[in-house]
Amino acid sequence: MNNKMAVRGGAGDILEPKVGTRPQDNLYLAVNSEWLENVKIPSDRSRIASFDNIDLDVEKKLMKDFADFADGKKEVADVPNLKKAVELYKLARDFKRRDEDGAKPIQADLALLEGIRDFADFNLKAPDLFKAAFALPFSFDVDADMKNTKINVLQFFGSSIFLPDTTTYKTDAAQKLLDVLKKQSIELLKMAGLSVGQAEEYVDDAMKFDDKVSKVVKSSEEWADYPAMYNPMPISDFEKKITNFKMDYFLKEALGEVPDRVIVAEPRYLDHFDELINEDNFDEIKGWMIVKFINGVASYLSQDFREASFPFSQALSGQPELQSQEKQAYHLANGIFSEVVGVYYGKTYFGEDAKKDVLSMIHKMLDVYEERIKNNDWLSEETKHKAIVKLRALILKIGYPDKIEEIYDRLHVTPASEGGSLYSNARAAEIEQVKYNVEKLHKPVDRTVWLMPGNLVNACYDPQRNDLTFPAAILQAPFYDLKQDRAENFGGIGTVIAHEVSHAFDNNGAQFDEYGNMKNWWTDADYAEFKKRTQAEIDLFDGIKYGPVTLNGKQIVSENIADQGGLTAAVQANKGENGDMKKLFENFARIWANKQLTESIKTQVSVDVHAPGPERANVQSQCQEEFYKAFDVKEGDGMWLDPEKRVVIW
């Protein structure tokens, strides 16, 4: 066991760059040490990574375009709803107006919350608060039914919490973080016109309620188990479980037509609903809602409010400086009109040649994946056949969508000349989003919807639609470049493509069929073997020390299965073309280059379902036979992992 702990992830401290490190001892440091020594984390960020390098470039391009559109230096491109995004950007950029307005834009909403008299009044007003997008100590969402993804269903969730995860409350840093939030919240409420005494009372109450809720809501590890979210219940039974709060009244008023069933995503929260949401806790609930509100809206107000709302975020991330006003203006507009901005980015900066080449690489990776399933030595023919059916049913979404989702047509921006403020428009957008989501309850699932905009440096697999999304922004170096060696592209975008394909067969994806329905398509023996291998993947990463934290193998298993499958398929594809394996593994390590502040590492690892990039690079490479051949890695080298410890699933 000690030997295994010593070698998982390579020799030395993976967070300490050391130029001259041999790839046989630590592939990640051999490839990235020089970059790590020289690169500086931007003052308004908490890390810099290969993903972030591209994101900075995307941000720079789009910030310039938005400024040019707003200043009339460039005509607004012919993309549906882009003019609205530019109007919102203008409001966000007008700090003279924002500073003059101060807390004025939020006064009516704050008064609404303060005016809730007692628990009965809260119950009466809760449906309108829900429709107006205020945070409630429970929530509902409409999304595809996991067992019949043609239809939408109502889903029930518990409350959000103040700290990043339930596990954060058990750390030494918890009280310090909560104290920062407490001080910040009191200051914000004072700035909004409340007396010190009243502000302190609301915040103290909020902290008490958050403490109760944090003991009941799901942890990130629990959320990582998708099927555990599927707990259907007749609406009548659901309503009967809640005795203090008139849930039947709430649902009728909030939804109009109440469905006959609900999917309970958090059964434990429902079991504890009565002891949390009741008359005795009313003051705490009210304080919690007010604290959630003031922290949520501060970024739409003056520079003073922005600065006063920064300490908590800074404590979580370590980020030295607040984002500039220009940058915030772009990000606010992009946040509300994300798909619109993504389509503009894709049409402007994503070439057809790149799209064709990437498409051919995706088909290549799908062919390789099919070959790997056919040659798999632990699956029966019956399960292999069903896996290939699912593989071939995958829908591809590359670059950006042809059609912008309807919600963006429904968003309206009221300019300053007509009395609109940044806050009033942002709130109107949130309210429209809630309405749009509720209306989906009586409509079929729209399978053409994209989960990611074209300007996002990422990719994803959606198990309920069985589709792959590769936004335009990720299709560039070091992930992908028409000019770089094909082996490097396999180590970059090739592994990303096959990673997303592998999600169709990870511990969550494996429980959904080719239509995206949660359905068992495995033989019992095959699934038992799959679970055994999944446990080996959990054990492979569990307990690895990464700077100030220890990795939780269970929380990150789905992404690690996808990483393993992605790298294995890319290696096979490269092998089929007699590609340079050293170049593949070196670029694989390069795409995970990451320099990050300590506070940010703690926060990220507590909630993220991905392992930290450096560990993804090294541990997965350690499981690849071709890595040992390419670099002549021998027993005793830092990257050596005993053959019986190497995990291969796909």
Buried (B, 14 or more C-beta within 10 A) or exposed (E): EEEBEEBBBBBBBBBEBBEEBBBBBBBBBBBBBEBBEEBEBBEEBBBBBBBBBBBBBBBEBBBEBBBBBBEEEEEBBEBBBBBBBBBBBBBBBBBEBBEEBBBBBBEEBBEBBBEBEEBEEBBBBBBEBBBBBBBBBBBBBBBBBBBBBEEBBBBBBBBBBBBBBBBBBEBEBBEEBBEBBBBBBBBBBBBBBBEEEBBBBBBBBBBBBBBBBBEBBBBBBBBBBBEBBBBEBEBEEBBEBBEBBBBBBBBEBBBEEBBEBBBBBBBBBBEBBEEBBBBEBBBBBBBBBBBBBBBBBBBBBBEBBBEBBBBBBBBBBBBEEBBEBBBBBBBBBBEBBBBBBBBBBBBBBBEEEBBEBBBEBBEBBBBBBBBBBEEBEEBBEEBBBBBBEBBEBBEBBBBBBEEBBEBBEBBEBBEBEEEBBBBBBBBBBBBBBBEBBBBBBEEEBEBEBBBBBBBBBBBBBBBBBBBBBBBBBBBBBBBBBEEBBBBBBBBBBBBBBBBBBBBBBBBBBBBBBBBBBBBEBBBEEBBEBBEEBBBBBBBBBBBBEBBEBEBBBBBBBBBBBBBBBBBBBBBBBBBEEEBBBBBBBBBBBBBBBBBBBEBBBBBBBBBBBBBBBBBBBBBBBBBBEBBBEBBEBEEEBBBBBEEEBBBBBB
